Amino acid sequence: MSSAATQSAATVAAVTPRFVPGVLHVGRVRAAAPDSAQCEQQNQLPCYGPAQIDQAYRLGNGQNGAGVTIAIIDTFGSPTISSDLATFDGQYGLPAAKLTIIQPAGQVPKFNPKSADMTTWAGETTLDVEWAHAIAPGASILLVETPTDVSDASYAQAEEYVIQHHLAGIISQSWGVTEQAESLSVPGIAALHQAYVAAEQDGVTVLAAAGDNGATNPTNNASLLFTRPTVTYPATDPLVTAVGGTELHLAGNGDRTSPDTVWNDTWNTAVNQYQDSSTPSATAGGGGSSTWFARPSYQDDVQQTVGAMRGIPDITMNAACSSPVLTYQSYAGQQQGWYSSCGTSESTPLMAGIVALADQAAGHSLGLINPALYQLAAEHAPGIVPVMSGSNTVSFKQSGRTYTVRGYQARDGYSRAAGVGTIDGQYFVSELARLA
């Protein structure tokens, strides 16, 4: 889901669609964990650790996720995730994580540091695991590794195993495939939808990233973007909570200096230079209307906005590369050290951690939380904070031309740029626990 490089459309070849990880990195890698001021000085971009994110979302009201398990689904995983998580925890004074790794869909190939796919997925795994743990440090983390990122049945097999064996109350997925590049009738996609049906029946909450290219998404050739509005699956599945992206504006201690805005770094040269992209570049929070799924009943109150089809995202958390979080990784193939990481690959595990706090408060897993999110928004509950500024319209250079894909504007109420808004954890955790 990262920004596409310029390439001639004539070179596009039909390829098997794959689930694409959304992790993005900006700035220089550092041997020691920097603070936000050091990142600003070196990268012209801030960076945030767990204490600042906890402060921004007003967490720490007695819940830490104890007794809850978050399942994180990633292809290949990372060969150093256990030690990297320990380093991350040690830096920030977090309790040692309860991390378990399983491979129910088949043995993962040996890690190859020369494989761009494997190193990218390792970075994805690092962000997912470290930040789900940062938000819910008392929760157990179940890393579920799949042997391939092709859109076959392995993802469904992995998730069905988790559901059937009651291994987790929350499933976090920071990857996707563009609806317009795939088909709901493809066996692997159809099987994945059936896994979500099973999750709903078993009371498991499923989350997915809404995408990192604003109103567009990659074609089957992952180096090219669609030049019209598109959306990404599984975020569009009505049984999944689609997590979009905002930009936090924080002081060094994590206090907000201004309200959150929709993540859109299209014209941010400081971000684009680290993505090896020219400016403008389609680097923004995903959102739009499904072409596969009709509007679910929980979106009936926002039908004037979404129309007849399922709209995404449902809710938003920090994802902007102009407000990244820090991760630590040490696997071969990429430089060891501290990275500024971003994307809806960040917002999704953040939200997974929030749901874990609510699960703990409720004393049980909450299952599909979408009806509760829209009810809370309709009630103007204090835990739902409207995001009223910004859009996910993007421009980008491709095939010798500059394209603009018009997206959606944030507003007071639901939008396909910011969903129902973001959260104030001081109220949201208990509100969600009460309703879901």
Secondary structure as UniProt FT lines:
FT   HELIX           9..11
FT   STRAND          20..21
FT   STRAND          24..30
FT   HELIX           36..43
FT   HELIX           50..56
FT   TURN            57..58
FT   TURN            66..67
FT   STRAND          69..75
FT   TURN            79..80
FT   HELIX           81..92
FT   STRAND          98..102
FT   TURN            104..105
FT   TURN            113..114
FT   HELIX           116..135
FT   TURN            137..138
FT   STRAND          140..146
FT   HELIX           154..164
FT   TURN            165..166
FT   STRAND          170..173
FT   STRAND          175..178
FT   HELIX           179..181
FT   TURN            184..185
FT   HELIX           187..202
FT   STRAND          205..209
FT   TURN            214..215
FT   TURN            222..223
FT   STRAND          232..233
FT   TURN            234..236
FT   TURN            238..239
FT   STRAND          241..247
FT   TURN            252..253
FT   STRAND          261..262
FT   TURN            266..267
FT   HELIX           269..274
FT   TURN            275..276
FT   STRAND          288..294
FT   HELIX           297..302
FT   HELIX           303..306
FT   TURN            307..308
FT   STRAND          309..312
FT   STRAND          315..318
FT   TURN            321..322
FT   STRAND          325..329
FT   TURN            332..333
FT   STRAND          337..342
FT   HELIX           344..362
FT   HELIX           370..378
FT   TURN            379..380
FT   TURN            382..383
FT   STRAND          384..385
FT   STRAND          394..398
FT   TURN            399..400
FT   STRAND          401..405
FT   TURN            416..418
FT   STRAND          422..423
FT   HELIX           425..435
//
